[in-house]
Amino acid sequence: MVRAADGAERPARTSVWLEGRAPRGRGVRHGGQPSGLDRERITAATVRLLDAEGLARFSMRRLAAELNVTAMSVYWYVDTKDDLLELALDAAFGELGLPDAESKEDWRDQLRTLAAGYRGLLARHPWVTTLTGDFLNIGPCSTAFTSRVGQVVRDAGMPADGRPGATAAVLQFVYGAGTVESGERDFGFGLELLIAGIEAKVPRD
């Protein structure tokens, strides 16, 4: 989500996934580079801290203490705190189990599975809701999830010009439900309405 006030205060950032920065090594010392660290370990520790203490309390110093290294050691692997938060966001999406692209399961059941998985992710990691609004969220795991939802919508028979809107409707519904912590019954009812709406827009032979 882009806020007008933020845009006036600081230049808009793009994404760590668009800036072509590769991991800077895996536990080998070169000119002061810390041993025993890699980007995956740092990202995993970030997810743990965000889960345990929340986004407001997260800092690079706190992360360094968790890893038992200096804060500057972390910067061998990421340039900014925002980059690290974006990596953690995609790592969280990596927890989602995606239905096989060749699955013969009914598209409705696949969509229910994907929606329930996304909702569960938001419940396990409340900070994901905030970061999804703050970043482009175009990492490989997030992109794979969005693409899989789009494939299910396509398999439902939705015409090409309706697929982006239908996919966005699914994602926004689950995101919104996670934000307001809707009950299981309300979530299920809303999802069934959404599925019925997709069915209604599929051309009949």
Secondary structure by P-SEA (a helix, b strand, c coil): cccaaaaaccccccccccccccccccccccccccccccaaaaaaaaaaaaaccccccccaaaaaaaacccccccccccccaaaaaaaaaaaaacccccccccccccaaaaaaaaaaaaaaaaaaccaaaaaaaccccccaaaaaaaaaaaaaaaaacccccaaaaaaaaaaaaaaaaaaacccaaaaaaaaaaaaaaaaaacccc
